[in-house]
Amino acid sequence: MQPRNMSMSGVVDLAAVKAAGEAKQKAEQARAAAARNGVSAAPSRLVIDVDEASFQQEVLQRSTEVPVVIDFWAEWCEPCKQLGPVLERLAQEYAGRFVLTKIDVDANQMLFQQFGVQGIPAVFAVVAGQPLPLFQGAAPEGQIRQVLDQLIAAAEQQFGIVGVPVDPDAQGAEPTAPARPAGPHDGALSAAHDALDAGDLSGAVRAYQNVLVDDPGNAEAALGLAQAQLLERVQGMDPQAVRTAAADRPTDAAAQLAAADLDLVGGHVEDAFGRLVDTVRRTAGEDRERARLHLLELFEVIGADDPRVVTARSALARVLF
């Protein structure tokens, strides 16, 4: 199935929707395969020794794609020797839903001080560039699992950050997944793409929703639906009235969400993201949650790997934490 390219104000196109959807589906297939097959060895991408020189790339940059857990340890620390193997085994078992980094405090005093570590072993997380203390000491495995599950859930719910599944047997290799076979919904997806291409937005929304009823995990349909709903929301808007309302009422979540949609469709991606991050900062309660969820939806439309999405996720993290 090859949907026609359709560029809308230079922001999104159907080929991008299809590619992103297939990538997400392959990632989910890889995660499922890893869970079925179990784990026998830790590839380098799951457990990483980090120093001051590699911290920026291996921790801060990586944390925009996957939750990063940091184990502060030292050779002389007996509790560290108990905790370290447990964390490494869990990193293998979770198969890419988080990455474990290990920092020797004796060799990296600056990082030790920057995190304000009071004693070791100490475990922190970094999500979207923001550090989060997790626990200190050799905690029981059950407690560690609970903390990791909460971290992974929060990273996905708050920032849309999910790990990159890896094949535990592929030492240092790039993540792989089975080739995507032709699915039972490809015809329906093609019809949905055609409706979107033709400007039949309500028809496209219904078609994508029908696919998702039968296949809730279909990433391509979810992305197409987000795109169609965005265009449907801005259809019939008076841009001048929307922008005037947003300027006059900076804490009005509905006004800011509408203006952000116009920004995005107009190609002003950074403006849309910045507006919603500011709305999260200025509002509270239900309005704040609406703005956060709307921002995550726009992230989906643009694509998780887009540098503008990465930057906005970090900005959102700074506001939320």
N, C-alpha and C positions, 0 to 999 in steps of 0.2 A: 504494500500500500504506500503510495507516494503522493501525499496531498500537495496541492499547488502552494507555492510560496505566496504569502500575502502580507506585505508590509503595511503596518498601520502607523503612520506618523513616525516611522523609523524606530518604533519601540519593540514590537513583537511580530513574529511571523509563524506560519503553521509549521514550517520545517523545524524551527527552533522548538516548538511545542512537542513535535514528534520525537526529536532527538533527546530532549530532556526527559520526556516520559519513558522512552526506552532505557535511558541510562538509569533512571530511578528503579524501573522494573528489574533490570539486571542486578542492581545493587541488592534489591530485596531477595532475588533468587540466590545470590551468593551468600547472604546472611542465613537464609534457610538451609542451604547446603552445608554451611559450616556447622550449624546447630545439629543437623542430622548426623554428620560424620564424626562429630567430636573433634578434639584438638590434641595434637601430639607434639607439637613443637612451636616455639614462639618466634615468628618472623621478626626481623629487625624493626618493622614499622609498628609493631604492637608494644614492644618494650625498648626504650631508647635511653641511652646514657647521654645526659645533657650537661654542658658546661656553659660558662659565661659567653663564649664565642658563638655557640649554637642556639642559645636560648631564644633569640628573636625568631629564628626560623622554625625550630622544632617545637616551641611552646606557643609563643604569641600568634604567629601566623597560622600554625596548625589548628589553634583553638577556634578559628572562624569556621572550620569544617567539621570538627569532632571535639567532644569534651576531652581535655587533657588533664590527667591526674599526675601530680608530682609527689614522689616519695623522697623526702629529705632523709639521708642516711649517712652513716660513717662506718668505717671498717671495724672500729673498736666497740661499736654499739651492739650489745647482745640482743636487745629487743628488736633492733633493725634486722638482725639475721633471722628472727622469727617471722617478722611481718613481710619482708621482701619477697620470699618465695610464694607466700599467699597471694600478694598483689600480682606477681608475675603469672601465676596460674590463672587467676581471675581474668587478667588481660587476654590470655589465650582463650579462655572459655567464652568471654563476651565477644570475641571474634571481630573486633573493629568498632564496637559501639563506644569504646573509649580507648585512648592511647595512654600507656603508662610511661612516664619519664622519670628517670632516677638521677638525683643530684647529690653528689658527694660533698657534704658541707665543709670538710677540711680543705678541699681543693677549690671550693667556690664560695668563699666567705661573703662576697658582695651579694650574691643571690640569697644566701642564708639571712643576711641582714635586711635586705629589701622586703622579704616576706615577713619579717618580724617573728621568725621562728624562736620559740622559747625553749624548746627541748626536742630531742629526736628519739624515735622516729616521729616525723610530722608529715601529714598528708594534706595537700592542697589540691584544688582544681583550678583550671583556667578555662573560662568559656567566653568566647568573643572578646578575648584580650583582657578579661576581668578576673582577678584572683579571688578564690573563695576558700576559706579554711574548711576542711572536712573533719579531721580528727587527729588526735595526738596519742602516741603510744601504740602498742601491739594489740589492737582491738580484735575481738573474736570475729571469725569469718562471717557468721550470720549478720553481725552488725555492719561489717564492711559491705556485704552484698546489699543490704538495705540502703546504705549511703550511696552506693554506686547507682542503684536503680532510681533513687530520687534525683541524683545528679543528671542521669541520662534523660529522665522524663522532663525535668525542668529545662534542660538545654533545648529539647525539641519543642516544648510548649511555649517557652518564653522567646526563643530566638529562631525556631525552625532549624536548629542544628542537629543533624543526625550523623552518626559515624559512617565511615566508608568500609563496608564489609570486606574482609580479606580471606583468602584461602589459607588456613593455618599451616598447610603443608608446603606452601610456596614460599620458601625462605627468601625474603628480600625481593620477591617478584611483585609486579604490579597486580592489583586485584583483578580477578577474572571471574566471569560468570558464564553460565551456559548461554548459547545463542538463543535469542528469543524466537520461538516458533510462531508461525501464523496462528493468531488467536481467534476464538469464536466471535469476538466482537470487532474484528478488523473492518468488516463491512459497515457496521453501525458507526464506527469511528470515522470512516471515510465519508459517510453521509453527513456526520456532524461537521467535519472539516469543510465539506462542500457548502453546507448551510452558512457557516461562518464566512467563507470566502464570498458567498453571494450577498452578504449583508443581512441575512435572515437571522438576527440575533436571538429572538425568542425561540425559533426553531432549533438553532444550535444549542441553546441552553437545555431545551427538552431532550435533544438527542444525546448530549453528554450525560445528562442526569439519568437517562434510561440505561446507558452503559454502566454507570456507577451503581445503579440498583442491583444489577446482576453481578457486577465485578467491582466491589467497593475499593479494592486496592489498585485499580487501573490508573497509573500515574499519568498516562497520556490524556485520558479523559478528564482527570482532575485539573490538569493544567489548561486544557482547552476550555473547560467550564469556567475557570477563573478568568481567562482572557475574554470569553464571551460575556460574562457577567460585568466585567469592567466596562466593556464597550456599551453594554445595555444601560448601565448606570449613567453614563455621560450623554447618552442619546437624548436629545431634547433639552439639555441644559442650556441656560443662558450664561455663557462664560463670564460676561461682565458682571452679572448679578451675583454669580457664585463667588467670584474673586472679591467683590465689594463686601459681601457678607463675611467672608473669611478675614478680610483686613479689619473690619469693624468689630468682629467678635472672635478674638484670638483664643478664647477658652471654650468656644462653642464647638464641641467635637463633631457634630453633624456638618457644620460649615467647613471645618478643616478637612474632613474626610472627602467631601465633594470636591473641594479645591485640589486635594492631592490626586484624585482620579483624573481631573483635567490636566494637572501637571504631567502625569505619567503618559497619558494618551498624546499630549502635545510634545513628548520627547524630553521633557524636563525631569529626568529621573531623579537626580540628586535633590531637586527642589521638592519633589513629592515625598521622598524619604525624610528629608530634613523637616518638612512641615509636620509629618506624623510623629517623628521623634520629639519635636517641640511640644506637640499636643499631649503626648504621654507625660512629658515633664510638667506641663501646666495643669493637668487635670487629675482627678482622683476617682476611685470607685468604678462604676460601670462605664463612665466616659473614658477613663484611662484604659480599661480593658478593651473597649471597642476600638480605640485607636491602635493599640498594640496588635490586636488580631487583624485589623485592616492592613497594617504595615506588613505583617507576615504574609498576607494574601498577595500583596503587591510584590513581595520578594519572589513568590512562586511564579508570578507572571514574567518577571525579568530573568530569573534563573539563579540558583544558589551560588554558582561559580563566578557570577559577574562581580568585578571589583567594587562596583557601587553598592552591591548588596553586602559584600564583606564589610565595607566601611560603615554602612548604616547599621549592621548588626552590632558592631563594636560600640557605636554611638548609643544604640538602644540599651546595651548592657550597662554602659556608664550611667544612664538615667535610672534603670531599674535597681541597680545595686548602689 
